[in-house]
Amino acid sequence: MNHLCVAHRGFSGIAPENTMAAFQLALEQPFVHWIELDVQLSKDGVPVVIHDFTLERTTNGTGRVKDSDWKALQQLDAGSWKSAEYRGEMIPSLAQVLYLCRGRVSLNIELKTVGDMYPGLEKAVLREIVVRGMQGEVVLTSFERAALRRAKELSPEIRTGLIIDARPDDLAKQLEQLQCTFLSMGYPRLDRNLMKDLTGRGITVMAWTVDDRRIMRRLSSLHPELMICTNWPDRWEQVFLLSKHRMWHYIRKLIR
């Protein structure tokens, strides 16, 4: 299928981002092919799924994620900020998400770090992936290039991808040097020529984060292999599945 659908932090348009509720809701959509999520480390080294480096926006906690141990993080409410319906949703561990998604959907796991903020992050994440035999079901992505290099050093066979919201002239060369076969790019930076060049080099490209149906339609003209990352997978369905169904129904009426 063209323009594979990536659920950004799960079905985060409806459920609280990066929670089991958001991931479960995404899995219930038969057209969701990938789920994107963010991973950091607790104070005691547990890979946990949360986007911000601090707790305030998406939980009732305070301070930095890295300063709380796993037991303390489990006590936080990560759902009420979204709606009362999700009160009591917890910050999940990466292990919990892998268990839920194994064999059902591919995962784009963002290594959420800057510099030496999380020593051992790559090793801890890879340990959870390898112990479940999920190397072929994931790609590790990051803005932090050193994290991608460390992941490759630890596990040369693991697929990695650069996240970027820029358009350097030597982007293809940078990806080659990083041994990345995946690119996560802010959608305004993409065009038809870049897509042709990168896909011709064997690079998978994902556009983020696209919630506007008109923009989804515009991006669809760039290249059939462009993946679409969205907070609202149901809007992806409206653009790429329901519109095709209506068109096919119209064509059938014409040829009768």
N, C-alpha and C positions, 0 to 999 in steps of 0.2 A: 504494500500500500504506500502511496505517496504521502509526503509531509507528515511523518509519524508524530503522534501526539505525545507530548511530554507534560505530565502534571507537575507544576511548579510547587514544590514543598507539599505535594499531595494535591487534593482538590481543595486548595486554600481559598478559593473564592467563597466557598460555603463553610467549610470546617476550619478550625484554627490550624495555621500552618505548622508543618513538621510535627504533627501529632498522629497517633495511631488512628484517630477518627478520620483525619484528612487522607491518610494512606489507604485505609479501608474503603473510603468512599471512592477514591480514584480507582482502586482495584475492581470495584463494582461496575465501572464503565467499560464495556467490552472493547471500545475503541482506544483506550489508553494503552500505549505501548511501552512507555517509559515513565518513571517517577524520578524527579530531582529532589535531593535533600541535602542538608548541611550537617557536617560533623565537626565537633570540637572534643576536647578532653576535659573530664572532671578533674578535680584536684588530685584524686587518687588514681587517675589514669584510665578511666572508663570512657570509651567513645560514646558521646551523647549527641542526640540529634536536635540542634537548635541553630538558628541563623545568627542572631546578634551576639556580640561578645559580652554583652551585659543582659541581665535578666528582666529589667523593668518593663520593656515593651510587651513581651508575650507571656509573662508569668506574674505572679504576685510576690516574687522575690526581688531582692536588690543585690547589687554588686556584680562582679564579673563571674562568668561561668567557671573559669579556671580556678577560682578561689573557693568553690563549693565542692564537697565530695559527693559521690553518687547517692549516698543515703539521703543527704540533705536535698539534693535536686529532686529526688523522688517525692518529696513532701510538698512540692510546689504545685499550684494550680496553673496549668498552661492553656486553659480553655475559656475561662470566664471573660477574658478581655474581648473575645470574639462574640460570644452570646451566652446567656444563662443556660442554654441547652447543652453547652459543652463544659459546664462547671465540673471540675475534678479531672479533666484530661491532664495527663502527666507528660513531662519531657520523656520521650522514649530513649532507650539505649539503641545503638546501632544494631546490636545483636537481636533485639526485639523486632526491628524493622526487617532485617535480613530473614528472620524466621517467617515473618508474615508474607514476604514477597518472593521467596525462593521458588523458582520454577513457574512464576506467574507473570512477572513483568521485569524488564531490565531496569537497572538503577544507575542514575547519574549522581555519584556521591561527591559533593564538593568538600574538599579539605579546607576548612575555614580557619585560616591562620595568617599571621603576618610575621615575617622574620623568624626569630627563634621563640615565638610566643608559646608554642606547644612542642617541646622536644619529645620525640617518640610518637607523634600523632600518626605518621604514615605506617609505622610498624604495628601500632595497636589496631588501626583500621584493617590493614592487610591480614592480621592474625584472625580477625572475625570473619573475613571473606574466605580465606583459605581453609579454615577449619570446617566450613560448610560447603566447600567445593564450588564456590560461586564466581570463580575468576572470570568465567565466560559470560557472566550475566551483569557485569558492572563496568563502568568507566570511572576513574578517579579524575576529578577536575579541580582546578584551582586558579586563582589570580596569582598565587605565590609560586613562582617558577622553581624556587629551591625545593618546595614540597614535591613538585612533580619529578624533579631529578632524584630526590631521595626515594620516592616510591619506585621509580624504575631501577634504581640501584638495588633495592631490597627484593624486587620481584620483576625481573626483565620482561616477563610475559604479560604483565598486567597492562591493560589499556589505559592510556592517560590522555587528558585533554586540557588545553589552555582556555581560561576564561578571559575575555578581553572586551573592552568597550572603546576601542581605538582602531585605527586602520594604518598600521605601519607599512611602508612600501615593501619591506622584506619579511612580511608575515609568514609566507610559505617557508622561507629559510629558517625563521625562528622556530616554527613547528618541527621542522626536520631536526634541528639541533637539540630540541627538547625530546625528540622521539615520540611526539604526540601524533595520534591519528584521529583526534577529535578536537573540534573547536566550538566553544560556546561564545557567541558574539552578540552584542547589543544590536537589535534588528535594524536601527537606522544606518548602521555601517555597511550593510550588505547590499550587493548589486549582482546583476547577472554575470558580469565578467569575473568577479571574484569567486562566485559559486562555481563557474565552469573551471576556473584554474584549480581551485582547491579540491573539488571532487575528482578532477582528472589526476590529482596526485594521491588519491585514496584517502582524503580527509573527509570525515563526516562532520557536517556543520549543523549546529542548532542555533536558532534565533531566540533570543530572550528579551524581555518577557512580554508576550503579545496577547492582549486581552480585547483588542478592538477587532471586530469582524472585518471591517474594511481593510485594515492593515494585513490581516491574515490573507485576505483575497489577493492583495497586492504582492505579498511575499510568495504566494503560490505560483506566480508567474516567473520567478527567478530561476527555480530549478526543482524538479520533482522530488529530489532527495533531501531537500531542506527540511529539517525537523523543526517543529513549532512548540516552544515551551510557553505554557499559559497557566494562569491561576484558575481559569474557567474552561475546563475540558469540554463542557457542554456547548460552549460557543464554537470550539473547534469542530464538534460534531455538526453543528448547524451549517458551517461553511463548507466542510469537506465531505460530509456524508449525506445530509438531508438535501443539500442543493443538488448533488449528483442524482439522488433518488428522484427529485422533482423533474430534473432535466430528462432522465431516462423515461419517466412516465409521460412527459410531453412528446418525446420522440416516438414512443410507441403509439400514441394517439395519432400522430401525423402519418405513420406508415400503415395504419389500418385501412 
